[in-house]
Amino acid sequence: MNTQTQVTLHDLTPFKQIPKKYPHLYSENSWKWAVANRQHNGLARAFRKVGKKLFVNELELAQCINEQVTK
């Protein structure tokens, strides 16, 4: 069962900052590919669009990555 938690503004990070913040997970190029293919790679639910800006819920991103490892 998937329970949703309350998302706060502190959980949202501009998507371009992820490879800078977590270089051990994503290079700039691998992150661009992951973002472009998020609908197909299991990461889509970690993204939130606010106006024209794209953000990542870091907690949700971690869960998506964890689920990929366990599949």
Order of alpha helices (4+ residues) and beta strands (2+ residues): beta-alpha-alpha-beta-beta-alpha
